[in-house]
Amino acid sequence: NPVAQSTDGARSKIGFRQGRHAWEVMWEGPLGTVAVVGIATKEAPMICNGYVALLGSDEHSWGWNLVDNHLLHNGDSQGNYPLLNNAPKYQ
């Protein structure tokens, strides 16, 4: 169940150790102030108080903030993603 003013993540039951993998993500509805998709190890947090980017918040994950097109890792922006100025605009 959702908790008011919190951030939640989702985790797959299947993990990968090697190879290249791709996902199609469909986000329905408004993005809000923080909307991040990405990948993480099983050590990454899945819930916290407030609205924050869980993915990319530590060394266990990478995240793409769809609101401002920043690539996140270890709590820092690693720059814009994609690098070119042709990122899709979400609302």
Phi, psi and omega in degrees: 000139179293149177246134181300141178051050176224168176241132182237150176240170176232145182228141177282156175275349182248129179250169179232144176254338181201171178097178176252138184222148180225149178227151170254125181247127176246118183252112181260138180095179181291152181282329186081199184274334179226117179223106187233134171241152181175201181230156182204161170275173180291348179278347183291144179292153181244353179205147173202162177283146179083178181256104181222167175275104177294310179288128183092000184279346181211187182286355183264005183204160171234141180222153175244113179281112183288342181285314183242007178058042174257141173270128187243139174201137177057033177081004183234152172287131178263009181116181180285148174219130354292164185295323179286160183273040182239026181295144177295146180261124179252153178223000000 
